[in-house]
Amino acid sequence: MASLALLASPVLVPAAQAADLPYGKGGLPPAPVLPEFYSWTGLYAGGQIGYSWGSERTRFSALNGAFATSYSYDTDSVVGGGHVGFNYQLGSFVLGVEGDVEAVGSDGSFDNAFARGGVKRDWQASVRGRLGFAMDRFLIYATGGVSFTEFDQHFFDPATGARDYVQTSRSGWTAGGGVSYAFSDHLIAGVEYRYTDYGRFDRNARNAFLGLATDHDSTLHTVRTSLSYKF
């Protein structure tokens, strides 16, 4: 038995000594620190600028519904303004709501021997929901909601010299999508496209083109770049 103990002791002693070695000198390496993913949850606000292009169409028809004539014209414009929103992240999905208001320089017109007129818009706004998919600091999303604007319509009848001017507030729908990237914990840049449709609205002529009804429809496409601060 004594001889067995003597044989085992050279094995046991180094094992015991190895257990007493200080951490990091022959022990297991420390576990790697896992990276923290960016959180999109929070309130944000910022500004945006972009370009809008679209089509306006004004129709004139007899009050009995008989078709008369119609005019189509472009209303391209630079747009710019501010926005505020809130995101809430659930795993990789991001739910949000956003509102914006923008200045617009939209001004389109038609002009011939029988009729002159056009429409201007100075501002537009929207309130939308957002649904996105986050890949750390990169977010791709879809958005949709309600849009608002005001049309300033003007008409001139060359035959009589009569003029019409009317302001019409309208709501419509808007939908699109975009991408955002968080350069830091607070600074977010993005690019977004939206399609907006304000529908068709009509009225009876007052001064110019008496005896005719006019109706108007407006659709537009807009691409924006944005910069936001996340609080």
C-alpha positions in Angstrom: 0.0 0.0 0.0 2.8 2.4 0.8 4.3 1.8 -2.6 1.0 2.6 -4.3 0.8 5.9 -2.3 4.3 6.8 -3.4 3.5 6.2 -7.0 0.3 8.3 -6.9 1.8 11.2 -5.1 3.7 12.7 -8.1 0.4 12.8 -10.1 -1.8 14.2 -7.3 0.6 17.0 -6.3 0.9 18.7 -9.7 -2.9 18.5 -10.1 -3.4 20.2 -6.8 -0.8 22.8 -7.7 -2.5 23.5 -11.0 -5.8 24.1 -9.2 -4.1 26.8 -7.2 -2.7 28.6 -10.2 -3.9 32.2 -10.4 -6.8 32.9 -12.9 -5.5 33.7 -16.4 -2.2 31.8 -15.9 -3.1 28.3 -17.2 -6.8 28.7 -16.4 -9.8 29.0 -18.9 -9.9 32.3 -20.9 -12.6 34.8 -19.9 -15.9 34.5 -21.8 -16.2 37.0 -24.6 -18.4 40.0 -24.0 -21.5 39.8 -26.3 -22.3 42.9 -28.3 -25.3 45.0 -27.4 -27.8 45.5 -30.2 -29.1 49.0 -30.9 -32.6 49.7 -29.5 -35.0 51.6 -31.7 -37.5 52.2 -28.8 -38.0 55.8 -28.0 -39.1 59.3 -29.1 -37.4 61.0 -32.0 -37.8 64.3 -33.9 -36.0 65.9 -36.9 -36.2 67.4 -40.3 -36.6 66.2 -43.9 -36.2 67.5 -47.4 -37.1 66.0 -50.7 -38.6 66.2 -54.1 -42.3 65.6 -55.1 -43.7 65.0 -58.6 -47.2 64.3 -59.6 -50.2 64.8 -61.8 -53.1 67.2 -61.4 -56.2 66.9 -63.6 -59.1 69.3 -63.9 -62.3 68.5 -65.7 -65.1 70.7 -66.9 -68.5 69.2 -67.6 -72.1 70.3 -68.1 -74.2 70.3 -65.0 -76.3 67.5 -66.5 -73.1 65.3 -66.4 -72.2 65.6 -70.1 -68.5 65.5 -70.7 -66.9 68.7 -71.8 -63.1 68.7 -71.6 -60.2 68.0 -69.2 -56.7 69.3 -68.6 -53.7 67.5 -67.0 -50.6 69.2 -65.8 -47.5 68.5 -63.6 -47.0 69.9 -60.2 -43.3 69.1 -59.4 -41.9 70.7 -56.2 -39.2 70.7 -53.6 -40.7 69.8 -50.1 -39.2 70.3 -46.7 -40.3 70.3 -43.1 -40.2 68.5 -39.7 -41.4 65.3 -38.2 -41.8 63.7 -34.8 -42.5 60.0 -33.9 -42.2 57.2 -31.5 -40.9 53.6 -32.0 -41.3 50.5 -29.9 -39.1 47.5 -30.6 -40.3 43.9 -30.0 -37.5 41.6 -30.9 -36.5 42.4 -34.5 -39.8 44.1 -35.2 -40.4 47.8 -34.7 -43.8 49.4 -34.3 -44.1 53.2 -34.6 -46.2 56.2 -35.3 -45.0 59.4 -37.0 -46.4 62.8 -38.0 -44.9 65.4 -40.3 -45.7 68.8 -41.8 -44.0 70.3 -44.8 -43.8 73.4 -46.9 -44.6 72.8 -50.6 -44.0 74.9 -53.7 -46.5 73.1 -56.0 -47.9 75.3 -58.8 -49.4 73.8 -62.0 -51.5 75.5 -64.6 -53.2 75.1 -68.0 -53.7 77.8 -70.6 -55.5 77.8 -74.0 -58.0 79.8 -76.0 -61.0 78.4 -74.2 -59.9 78.1 -70.5 -57.1 79.0 -68.2 -56.5 77.9 -64.6 -54.4 75.9 -62.3 -53.8 74.9 -58.7 -51.3 75.7 -56.0 -50.4 74.0 -52.8 -48.3 75.6 -50.0 -48.2 72.9 -47.3 -49.0 69.2 -46.6 -49.0 67.0 -43.6 -49.5 63.4 -42.6 -50.1 61.1 -39.6 -48.9 57.5 -40.2 -48.2 54.1 -38.7 -45.0 52.3 -39.3 -43.9 48.7 -39.2 -40.3 47.8 -39.5 -37.7 45.1 -39.3 -34.5 45.9 -37.5 -31.0 44.5 -38.1 -29.1 46.1 -35.3 -28.6 49.7 -36.4 -30.3 49.2 -39.8 -34.1 49.5 -40.1 -36.3 48.8 -43.1 -40.0 49.8 -42.8 -43.4 50.3 -44.4 -45.6 53.2 -43.6 -49.1 54.4 -44.3 -51.8 56.7 -43.0 -53.7 59.9 -43.6 -52.4 63.0 -45.5 -53.7 66.6 -45.5 -53.3 69.6 -47.7 -55.1 72.7 -49.1 -55.6 73.4 -52.8 -55.8 77.0 -54.1 -57.6 76.7 -57.4 -57.9 79.6 -59.9 -59.8 79.8 -63.2 -60.2 82.4 -65.9 -62.7 82.4 -68.8 -61.1 84.2 -71.8 -64.6 84.6 -73.4 -66.1 86.6 -70.6 -63.1 87.8 -68.6 -64.6 86.2 -65.4 -62.4 84.7 -62.7 -62.9 82.1 -60.0 -60.7 81.5 -57.0 -61.4 78.9 -54.3 -59.5 77.2 -51.5 -60.3 73.6 -50.7 -58.9 71.6 -47.8 -58.5 67.9 -48.5 -57.5 64.7 -46.8 -56.3 61.6 -48.6 -54.2 58.5 -48.1 -50.4 58.0 -48.3 -48.3 54.8 -48.2 -44.7 53.9 -48.9 -41.5 52.7 -47.2 -38.0 53.5 -46.3 -34.7 52.7 -44.7 -33.0 54.2 -41.6 -29.6 53.9 -40.1 -28.5 54.9 -36.6 -25.0 56.4 -36.9 -24.9 56.8 -33.1 -27.2 56.2 -30.2 -29.0 59.4 -31.0 -28.4 60.4 -34.6 -30.5 58.6 -37.3 -30.5 59.2 -41.1 -33.1 57.9 -43.5 -34.5 57.8 -47.0 -38.2 57.4 -47.7 -40.6 57.1 -50.7 -44.3 57.7 -50.4 -47.3 57.8 -52.8 -50.2 60.1 -51.9 -53.7 60.3 -53.4 -56.1 63.1 -52.5 -59.0 61.6 -54.4 -61.4 63.5 -56.6 -63.5 66.5 -55.5 -65.9 68.7 -57.5 -67.8 72.0 -57.3 -70.1 74.1 -59.5 -68.5 77.1 -61.2 -69.3 80.4 -59.6 -68.1 83.3 -61.9 -66.0 81.7 -64.6 -67.6 79.0 -66.7 -71.1 79.4 -65.3 -73.2 76.4 -66.1 -70.3 74.0 -65.8 -69.1 71.7 -63.0 -65.4 71.3 -62.3 -63.8 68.3 -60.6 -60.2 67.8 -59.7 -58.0 64.9 -58.7 -54.4 64.9 -57.5 -51.8 62.2 -57.0 -48.1 62.6 -56.2 -44.9 60.7 -55.5 -42.3 62.0 -53.0 -38.8 61.0 -52.1 -37.3 62.4 -48.9 -34.1 62.3 -46.9 -34.3 62.8 -43.2 -32.1 63.4 -40.1 -33.6 62.6 -36.7 -32.5 62.9 -33.1 -33.6 60.0 -30.8 -34.1 61.1 -27.2 
